[in-house]
Amino acid sequence: MEFSITITHEMEILPIIKYWIPHIFVIEPKWIKEIIQEDLEFYTKKMLQF
């Protein structure tokens, strides 16, 4: 399934995307995709420290 939405601020969509991980994949826009990737990398690094 592919969804297209219009947002005015990143916090309108980022929590929803994070809620659906790993069942969702961001294709565009690239800036949101990069934010999600950075957050996931940070989280996995933190989890590996324990």
N, CA and C atoms as a LAMMPS dump frame, in Angstrom:
ITEM: TIMESTEP
0
ITEM: NUMBER OF ATOMS
150
ITEM: BOX BOUNDS ff ff ff
-5.0000000000000000e+02 5.0000000000000000e+02
-5.0000000000000000e+02 5.0000000000000000e+02
-5.0000000000000000e+02 5.0000000000000000e+02
ITEM: ATOMS id mol type element x y z
1 1 1 N 0.828 -1.145 0
2 1 2 C 0 0 0
3 1 3 C 0.891 1.232 0
4 2 1 N 0.45 2.247 -0.636
5 2 2 C 1.185 3.498 -0.667
6 2 3 C 0.265 4.617 -0.213
7 3 1 N 0.779 5.452 0.701
8 3 2 C 0.006 6.571 1.208
9 3 3 C 0.69 7.87 0.85
10 4 1 N -0.101 8.854 0.596
11 4 2 C 0.405 10.189 0.337
12 4 3 C -0.362 11.151 1.229
13 5 1 N 0.38 11.949 2.012
14 5 2 C -0.263 12.899 2.906
15 5 3 C 0.431 14.25 2.823
16 6 1 N -0.238 15.255 3.327
17 6 2 C 0.339 16.588 3.41
18 6 3 C 0.464 16.949 4.882
19 7 1 N 1.644 17.398 5.269
20 7 2 C 1.875 17.794 6.655
21 7 3 C 2.431 19.205 6.698
22 8 1 N 2.292 19.863 7.85
23 8 2 C 2.84 21.2 8.016
24 8 3 C 4.037 21.209 8.955
25 9 1 N 4.185 20.128 9.726
26 9 2 C 5.316 20.022 10.649
27 9 3 C 5.681 18.549 10.782
28 10 1 N 6.963 18.283 10.93
29 10 2 C 7.436 16.886 10.969
30 10 3 C 6.824 16.077 12.104
31 11 1 N 6.481 16.727 13.207
32 11 2 C 5.913 15.994 14.332
33 11 3 C 4.474 15.54 14.08
34 12 1 N 3.915 15.939 12.974
35 12 2 C 2.599 15.424 12.611
36 12 3 C 2.697 14.009 12.059
37 13 1 N 3.861 13.618 11.581
38 13 2 C 3.998 12.298 10.956
39 13 3 C 5.033 11.393 11.638
40 14 1 N 6.086 11.962 12.195
41 14 2 C 7.154 11.126 12.77
42 14 3 C 6.661 10.14 13.835
43 15 1 N 5.841 10.559 14.784
44 15 2 C 5.357 9.574 15.771
45 15 3 C 4.547 8.435 15.146
46 16 1 N 3.79 8.758 14.115
47 16 2 C 2.991 7.723 13.449
48 16 3 C 3.905 6.731 12.731
49 17 1 N 4.913 7.235 12.056
50 17 2 C 5.87 6.353 11.366
51 17 3 C 6.567 5.458 12.374
52 18 1 N 7.028 6.04 13.47
53 18 2 C 7.746 5.265 14.486
54 18 3 C 6.85 4.203 15.118
55 19 1 N 5.591 4.516 15.268
56 19 2 C 4.652 3.547 15.824
57 19 3 C 4.546 2.308 14.935
58 20 1 N 4.605 2.506 13.638
59 20 2 C 4.396 1.404 12.69
60 20 3 C 5.678 0.691 12.278
61 21 1 N 6.834 1.137 12.765
62 21 2 C 8.076 0.42 12.468
63 21 3 C 7.965 -0.959 13.092
64 22 1 N 8.275 -2.011 12.46
65 22 2 C 8.948 -2.22 11.179
66 22 3 C 7.999 -2.48 10.016
67 23 1 N 6.737 -2.124 10.183
68 23 2 C 5.739 -2.421 9.149
69 23 3 C 5.572 -1.314 8.114
70 24 1 N 6.393 -0.303 8.23
71 24 2 C 6.279 0.837 7.319
72 24 3 C 7.673 1.228 6.841
73 25 1 N 7.736 1.758 5.649
74 25 2 C 9.005 2.187 5.065
75 25 3 C 8.791 3.53 4.382
76 26 1 N 9.616 4.517 4.737
77 26 2 C 9.489 5.848 4.145
78 26 3 C 10.269 5.886 2.834
79 27 1 N 9.594 6.273 1.786
80 27 2 C 10.224 6.409 0.474
81 27 3 C 10.577 7.872 0.229
82 28 1 N 9.624 8.723 0.426
83 28 2 C 9.813 10.159 0.253
84 28 3 C 9 10.887 1.306
85 29 1 N 9.354 12.057 1.675
86 29 2 C 10.512 12.84 1.279
87 29 3 C 11.779 12.337 1.962
88 30 1 N 12.868 12.606 1.341
89 30 2 C 14.146 12.086 1.834
90 30 3 C 14.496 12.632 3.209
91 31 1 N 14.11 13.853 3.504
92 31 2 C 14.467 14.425 4.804
93 31 3 C 13.769 13.683 5.942
94 32 1 N 12.555 13.209 5.726
95 32 2 C 11.888 12.405 6.759
96 32 3 C 12.543 11.03 6.84
97 33 1 N 12.86 10.462 5.715
98 33 2 C 13.539 9.171 5.688
99 33 3 C 14.856 9.241 6.463
100 34 1 N 15.607 10.321 6.279
101 34 2 C 16.886 10.488 6.977
102 34 3 C 16.69 10.642 8.484
103 35 1 N 15.667 11.38 8.887
104 35 2 C 15.389 11.538 10.319
105 35 3 C 15.088 10.179 10.946
106 36 1 N 14.259 9.393 10.294
107 36 2 C 13.909 8.067 10.809
108 36 3 C 15.146 7.178 10.883
109 37 1 N 15.965 7.194 9.85
110 37 2 C 17.18 6.377 9.842
111 37 3 C 18.13 6.787 10.965
112 38 1 N 18.31 8.075 11.17
113 38 2 C 19.182 8.55 12.248
114 38 3 C 18.655 8.133 13.613
115 39 1 N 17.359 8.264 13.82
116 39 2 C 16.768 7.865 15.091
117 39 3 C 16.921 6.362 15.333
118 40 1 N 16.743 5.571 14.297
119 40 2 C 16.887 4.122 14.443
120 40 3 C 18.329 3.725 14.722
121 41 1 N 19.26 4.379 14.06
122 41 2 C 20.672 4.096 14.32
123 41 3 C 21.042 4.453 15.755
124 42 1 N 20.567 5.577 16.226
125 42 2 C 20.826 5.987 17.604
126 42 3 C 20.247 4.966 18.586
127 43 1 N 19.023 4.559 18.341
128 43 2 C 18.354 3.606 19.215
129 43 3 C 19.085 2.265 19.249
130 44 1 N 19.464 1.751 18.088
131 44 2 C 20.148 0.452 18.063
132 44 3 C 21.515 0.517 18.731
133 45 1 N 22.216 1.623 18.585
134 45 2 C 23.506 1.783 19.273
135 45 3 C 23.302 1.784 20.782
136 46 1 N 22.266 2.481 21.226
137 46 2 C 21.967 2.518 22.67
138 46 3 C 21.613 1.131 23.196
139 47 1 N 20.851 0.374 22.423
140 47 2 C 20.428 -0.937 22.864
141 47 3 C 21.607 -1.911 22.921
142 48 1 N 22.556 -1.737 22.05
143 48 2 C 23.718 -2.625 22.034
144 48 3 C 24.674 -2.35 23.196
145 49 1 N 24.549 -1.207 23.804
146 49 2 C 25.412 -0.87 24.931
147 49 3 C 25.026 -1.641 26.186
148 50 1 N 23.791 -2.098 26.269
149 50 2 C 23.343 -2.781 27.484
150 50 3 C 23.725 -4.198 27.457
